[in-house]
Amino acid sequence: MNQQITRKEAIEFLGLDEKTFDNFFKSAGEFPCIPRVNEKARFYFDKNVLDKWLTSYRWRTIDLTLEDYKQCLDFALAQHFRGYVLSDWGTARQREFGQKITNWVKGQLGEVAVKKFLKKEFGREVELDFSIYDEIVPQDIIAVIEKGGSRAPKLDVGIKSSKPKSAYLVLSENEITIAERRSEIYILCRPDIPDDHLLRITSERIKKIVKDQQHYKLYKDRIPHFENIPCEVAGWCDIKDLEEVTSIPGVEFSGKRFVKQSGKLKKDKNEWEKLITRL
């Protein structure tokens, strides 16, 4: 028998914050509400449906360790010191150091999460490319590991990372229209990297620097340490399944984008198995 629960109860059951819950429910199509009699009626949810979604969500979420983070931070710092320019999403404004590093680290964490997910759940090993190039590397999976060696993938795969609350996979116009950058398959990841991640890995050094300062006692026990970073591998889609738009709910783009609601991505085990057979 289906159990109806309120929006508040649904938020508590899933363990999501309100913003993420509303994004997933209203914009991403991750899970539905029970049909309402009119637009002013309260939202109710089927607990069994939410439980099935939560089970899938937990299955697709990978813990990323300090070693994983180190690899990604190394890549981000190399990009920074080679002078690579990174602009804000949809604008021409350059980002400051902390934001650039966070975005590069976040992007690489998504790739590592996909690699670990495929190995853990399907026994499929792939190779990522963390080399630094003069041009952006068009594809993220560069080899499939098999007995006796490795081979090139049969598909071009792009792995994209976004915030945990993001409702859409979003690709720029250039990523789709420029043949050298275009992928056949896109995978969306949502790493939950804390905005103070640089503080967490330098906490002991910072404490030594400020321990004699006036306000140190107010925060000395509140400086966090590094913890594993959860990353949801949200799903995948073929390039033909992307929708061309100039906006998504809450965001007006400066030009064309190609998008897919995260809830409409392929994410069930049998759909991942189909992708692996093509890879």
VEXDREN-2710 file (C-alpha; in Angstrom, 1 decimal):
% VEXDREN-2710
k/r/px/py/pz
1/MET/0.0/0.0/0.0
2/ASN/1.3/3.4/-1.0
3/GLN/2.1/5.9/1.8
4/GLN/1.5/9.5/1.2
5/ILE/3.8/12.0/2.9
6/THR/3.9/15.8/3.0
7/ARG/6.6/17.9/1.4
8/LYS/8.3/18.5/4.8
9/GLU/8.3/14.8/5.5
10/ALA/9.7/14.0/2.1
11/ILE/12.5/16.5/2.6
12/GLU/13.4/14.8/5.9
13/PHE/13.1/11.3/4.5
14/LEU/15.5/12.1/1.6
15/GLY/17.9/14.0/3.8
16/LEU/18.0/16.9/1.2
17/ASP/18.0/20.6/2.0
18/GLU/14.9/22.5/0.8
19/LYS/16.6/24.2/-2.2
20/THR/18.0/20.9/-3.5
21/PHE/14.6/19.1/-3.0
22/ASP/12.7/21.8/-4.8
23/ASN/15.2/21.8/-7.7
24/PHE/15.1/18.0/-8.0
25/PHE/11.3/17.9/-7.8
26/LYS/10.2/21.0/-9.7
27/SER/13.0/21.5/-12.3
28/ALA/15.0/18.3/-12.6
29/GLY/12.2/15.8/-12.8
30/GLU/14.0/13.5/-10.4
31/PHE/10.8/12.4/-8.6
32/PRO/7.1/13.4/-9.0
33/CYS/4.5/14.5/-6.5
34/ILE/1.1/12.8/-6.3
35/PRO/-1.2/14.6/-8.8
36/ARG/-3.0/17.5/-7.2
37/VAL/-6.7/18.5/-7.6
38/ASN/-5.6/22.1/-8.4
39/GLU/-2.6/24.4/-8.3
40/LYS/-3.3/25.6/-4.8
41/ALA/-3.5/22.1/-3.2
42/ARG/-0.6/20.9/-1.0
43/PHE/2.1/18.7/-2.4
44/TYR/2.1/15.1/-1.3
45/PHE/4.5/12.4/-2.3
46/ASP/4.5/8.6/-2.6
47/LYS/7.0/7.3/0.0
48/ASN/7.7/4.2/-2.0
49/VAL/8.6/6.2/-5.1
50/LEU/11.0/8.4/-3.0
51/ASP/12.5/5.3/-1.4
52/LYS/13.2/3.8/-4.8
53/TRP/14.8/7.1/-5.9
54/LEU/16.9/7.3/-2.7
55/THR/18.2/3.8/-3.2
56/SER/19.3/4.6/-6.7
57/TYR/20.9/7.9/-5.5
58/ARG/22.9/6.1/-2.8
59/TRP/24.0/3.4/-5.3
60/ARG/25.3/6.0/-7.7
61/THR/27.1/8.1/-5.1
62/ILE/30.8/7.5/-4.7
63/ASP/33.1/8.6/-1.8
64/LEU/36.1/10.4/-3.1
65/THR/39.2/10.2/-0.8
66/LEU/42.0/12.6/0.0
67/GLU/44.1/10.7/-2.6
68/ASP/41.5/11.4/-5.2
69/TYR/41.3/15.0/-4.2
70/LYS/45.1/15.4/-4.4
71/GLN/45.1/14.2/-8.0
72/CYS/42.4/16.7/-8.9
73/LEU/44.0/19.6/-7.0
74/ASP/47.4/18.9/-8.7
75/PHE/45.6/19.2/-12.1
76/ALA/43.9/22.4/-11.0
77/LEU/47.1/24.1/-9.8
78/ALA/48.9/23.1/-13.0
79/GLN/46.1/24.7/-15.0
80/HIS/46.3/27.9/-12.9
81/PHE/50.1/28.3/-13.2
82/ARG/50.1/27.8/-16.9
83/GLY/47.9/30.8/-17.2
84/TYR/44.7/29.2/-18.4
85/VAL/41.8/31.6/-18.3
86/LEU/38.5/30.4/-16.9
87/SER/35.4/32.6/-17.2
88/ASP/32.1/32.6/-15.2
89/TRP/29.4/30.3/-16.6
90/GLY/27.7/32.1/-19.4
91/THR/29.7/35.4/-19.1
92/ALA/33.0/36.8/-20.1
93/ARG/34.0/37.7/-16.5
94/GLN/37.2/36.0/-15.3
95/ARG/37.0/34.1/-12.0
96/GLU/39.3/34.7/-9.0
97/PHE/41.8/32.1/-7.8
98/GLY/39.7/30.2/-5.3
99/GLN/36.7/29.9/-7.7
100/LYS/38.9/28.7/-10.5
101/ILE/40.6/26.1/-8.4
102/THR/37.3/24.9/-7.0
103/ASN/35.8/24.5/-10.5
104/TRP/38.8/22.7/-11.9
105/VAL/38.9/20.4/-8.9
106/LYS/35.2/19.8/-9.1
107/GLY/35.4/18.9/-12.8
108/GLN/38.2/16.3/-12.2
109/LEU/36.4/14.9/-9.2
110/GLY/33.5/14.0/-11.4
111/GLU/35.8/12.1/-13.8
112/VAL/37.4/10.2/-10.9
113/ALA/33.9/9.4/-9.6
114/VAL/32.8/7.9/-12.9
115/LYS/36.0/5.8/-13.1
116/LYS/35.5/4.4/-9.6
117/PHE/31.7/3.9/-10.2
118/LEU/32.3/1.8/-13.3
119/LYS/35.0/-0.3/-11.6
120/LYS/33.0/-0.8/-8.4
121/GLU/29.6/-1.6/-9.8
122/PHE/30.5/-3.2/-13.2
123/GLY/34.1/-4.3/-13.0
124/ARG/34.9/-2.1/-16.0
125/GLU/38.2/-0.2/-15.8
126/VAL/38.8/3.0/-17.8
127/GLU/41.7/5.4/-18.1
128/LEU/41.3/9.2/-17.6
129/ASP/43.7/11.8/-19.1
130/PHE/45.0/14.3/-16.5
131/SER/47.7/15.6/-18.8
132/ILE/48.0/19.4/-19.4
133/TYR/47.4/20.5/-23.0
134/ASP/47.6/23.8/-24.9
135/GLU/44.0/23.0/-26.1
136/ILE/41.1/21.6/-24.0
137/VAL/41.1/17.8/-24.2
138/PRO/37.9/16.9/-26.1
139/GLN/37.3/13.5/-24.5
140/ASP/37.5/12.4/-20.8
141/ILE/37.8/8.6/-21.1
142/ILE/40.9/7.8/-23.2
143/ALA/41.2/4.1/-22.8
144/VAL/39.3/0.9/-21.7
145/ILE/41.4/-1.5/-19.7
146/GLU/41.0/-5.2/-20.7
147/LYS/43.0/-8.4/-20.2
148/GLY/46.2/-8.1/-22.0
149/GLY/46.3/-4.3/-22.2
150/SER/44.0/-1.4/-23.1
151/ARG/42.1/-0.1/-26.1
152/ALA/40.6/3.1/-27.3
153/PRO/36.9/3.6/-26.4
154/LYS/34.4/2.9/-29.1
155/LEU/32.6/6.1/-28.0
156/ASP/33.6/9.7/-27.3
157/VAL/32.6/10.4/-23.7
158/GLY/32.4/13.7/-22.0
159/ILE/32.0/13.9/-18.2
160/LYS/30.5/17.1/-16.8
161/SER/30.4/18.2/-13.1
162/SER/27.9/20.6/-11.5
163/LYS/26.7/21.6/-8.0
164/PRO/24.8/19.0/-5.9
165/LYS/21.6/21.0/-6.3
166/SER/21.9/21.5/-10.1
167/ALA/18.8/20.3/-12.1
168/TYR/20.4/20.2/-15.5
169/LEU/23.3/18.8/-17.6
170/VAL/24.4/21.9/-19.5
171/LEU/26.7/22.1/-22.5
172/SER/27.9/25.2/-24.2
173/GLU/27.4/25.8/-27.9
174/ASN/31.0/25.3/-28.7
175/GLU/31.1/21.9/-26.9
176/ILE/28.4/20.7/-29.3
177/THR/29.1/22.5/-32.6
178/ILE/32.9/22.2/-32.7
179/ALA/33.5/18.7/-33.9
180/GLU/36.9/18.3/-32.1
181/ARG/35.1/19.1/-28.8
182/ARG/31.9/17.2/-29.3
183/SER/31.2/13.9/-27.5
184/GLU/28.7/11.2/-28.4
185/ILE/27.9/10.5/-24.7
186/TYR/27.6/12.9/-21.8
187/ILE/27.7/11.9/-18.1
188/LEU/26.6/14.3/-15.4
189/CYS/28.2/14.2/-11.9
190/ARG/27.4/16.3/-8.8
191/PRO/30.4/16.3/-6.4
192/ASP/29.5/17.8/-3.1
193/ILE/32.8/19.7/-2.6
194/PRO/32.8/22.1/0.3
195/ASP/33.5/25.7/-0.5
196/ASP/36.2/25.7/2.2
197/HIS/38.1/22.7/0.8
198/LEU/41.3/24.7/0.6
199/LEU/41.0/25.6/4.3
200/ARG/40.4/22.0/5.2
201/ILE/43.7/20.8/3.7
202/THR/45.7/23.6/5.2
203/SER/44.0/23.8/8.6
204/GLU/47.0/22.9/10.7
205/ARG/49.2/25.4/8.9
206/ILE/46.6/28.2/9.3
207/LYS/46.2/27.4/13.0
208/LYS/50.0/27.9/13.5
209/ILE/49.9/31.2/11.6
210/VAL/47.0/32.8/13.5
211/LYS/47.2/31.1/17.0
212/ASP/48.6/34.3/18.6
213/GLN/46.0/36.6/17.0
214/GLN/43.2/38.3/18.9
215/HIS/40.2/36.3/17.7
216/TYR/41.8/32.8/17.4
217/LYS/40.0/31.4/20.4
218/LEU/36.6/32.2/18.7
219/TYR/37.2/29.8/15.8
220/LYS/40.1/27.5/16.7
221/ASP/37.8/24.5/17.3
222/ARG/35.6/25.3/14.3
223/ILE/38.2/25.0/11.5
224/PRO/37.2/21.8/9.7
225/HIS/39.4/18.9/8.6
226/PHE/39.2/17.2/5.2
227/GLU/36.5/14.5/4.9
228/ASN/35.7/12.2/2.0
229/ILE/33.7/14.0/-0.7
230/PRO/30.5/12.4/-1.9
231/CYS/29.9/12.6/-5.7
232/GLU/26.7/11.5/-7.3
233/VAL/27.1/10.0/-10.8
234/ALA/23.7/11.4/-11.9
235/GLY/23.3/9.6/-15.2
236/TRP/24.1/9.8/-18.9
237/CYS/22.6/10.6/-22.3
238/ASP/23.3/10.5/-26.0
239/ILE/24.1/13.8/-27.7
240/LYS/20.9/13.4/-29.7
241/ASP/18.9/13.6/-26.5
242/LEU/20.1/17.1/-25.6
243/GLU/17.7/20.0/-26.0
244/GLU/18.8/23.4/-27.5
245/VAL/17.7/26.3/-25.2
246/THR/18.6/29.9/-24.3
247/SER/17.4/29.5/-20.7
248/ILE/16.6/27.1/-17.9
249/PRO/14.5/27.8/-14.8
250/GLY/16.2/30.6/-13.0
251/VAL/19.0/31.1/-15.5
252/GLU/19.2/33.2/-18.7
253/PHE/22.1/32.2/-20.9
254/SER/24.2/34.7/-23.0
255/GLY/23.7/32.3/-26.0
256/LYS/22.6/28.9/-26.9
257/ARG/23.0/25.9/-24.6
258/PHE/22.3/22.2/-24.9
259/VAL/20.7/20.7/-21.9
260/LYS/19.1/17.7/-20.3
261/GLN/17.1/17.5/-17.1
262/SER/19.0/15.4/-14.6
263/GLY/15.9/13.3/-13.8
264/LYS/15.6/12.4/-17.5
265/LEU/19.1/11.0/-17.7
266/LYS/19.7/7.3/-18.0
267/LYS/20.7/6.1/-14.5
268/ASP/19.3/2.6/-13.8
269/LYS/21.7/-0.3/-13.7
270/ASN/20.5/-1.9/-16.9
271/GLU/21.0/1.5/-18.7
272/TRP/24.6/1.7/-17.4
273/GLU/25.2/-1.8/-18.6
274/LYS/24.0/-0.9/-22.1
275/LEU/26.5/2.0/-22.1
276/ILE/29.3/-0.2/-21.0
277/THR/28.7/-2.6/-23.8
278/ARG/29.0/0.3/-26.2
279/LEU/32.1/1.6/-24.6
END
